[in-house]
Amino acid sequence: MLTKDVSNELESIIESLVNQGKKPTVALVKTRLTTPIPMPAIIATIKTWQSSQRVPKVEVAANETLDKMSMLEQQVLSLTQRIAELEAQLETLINKEK
């Protein structure tokens, strides 16, 4: 399974909250995430940050579904173009026979 390092995103969010004068909480961090991260990982990250002012390395499973979706979208586009070309060729042949 592929993984994605989300440590930088977590660190950025926590630093942003601190710069705004807010205490990082699970709720505040979770609402600012762009990548789904399990709650236990967020809790562990906040605890580590509170005790040592650093964010540990956090990795989550990469979203293979998005990759597959974009591949399928490309296939659909390609097939749609091919169908349009074949329809145009067929129409040209029909018009020539008339």
N, C-alpha and C positions, 0 to 999 in steps of 0.2 A: 504494500500500500504506500502511496506517495504521501509525503508530509510537507507541511508548509510552516516556516518559522514566522510566528506572529509576535515575537518579542519586541521588535521595533514599534509595531502598532500599539502594543500595550504601554510601552515606555512613553511614547508620544502622548497618548491619552492621559496617563498619570501626570506627566510633566505639565500638560496643558491645564489640568484641574488644579494642580498646586499653584501654577502661575496666576490662576483666577482666584486664588485664596480659598479653594474648596478642598475638603478632605476627600481623597479617593475612596469611594465605596463601590461595592459590587454593582449596585444599580446605576451609578453615574458612569462607571467604566463600560458596563454592558450596553447602555444606550448609545454610546459613541463608537462602538465597534462596527467595522465593515465586514469582518470575518466572524462567522459563528465560532465561539470558543466556549467549551464546557464550563459550567459554573465553578466546579472544584479548581480548575486551572486559574480562573480569575481570582478566587479567594486566596489560593497559594501565592499568586503573584503579588497581590496587595499586601499580604502578611510579610513576604520577603522584602518588599519595598519599604514597609514601615520599619522593619528592623535593621535594614542595611542600606537603604536608599539606592537599591539597585533592582533591576528587573531580571529574573532568571530567564534562561532560554526556554521558550514555550513553543511547542510544535503541535499542530493539529492535522488531522487527516485532510489531504488536499481534496478539493471537490472535483472528482473525476467526472461527475455528472455534467458539469458545465462544459468540460472539454468535449465530451461525447455529444452534447447538445450542439455546440458550434460545428462539430464535424457533420452532424446530421443536417444542420441548416445549410452548410456548404453543398452537401449532396443534393438537397432539395433544389437549391438555386441552379446547380449544374444541370440536373434533370429537367427542370422547368425550361431552361434555355434550349436544351436539346429537343424537347417536345415542340417548342415554338418554331425552331428551325425545321423540324420534320413536317410540321403542319404547313409551313410556308412552301416547302418543296412539294408537298402533296397538292397544294392549291395551284402551284405553278404547272404541275403535270396535268391536272384536271383542266385548267384553262387552255393548255396547248391542244388538248384533245377536242375541244369544242370547236 
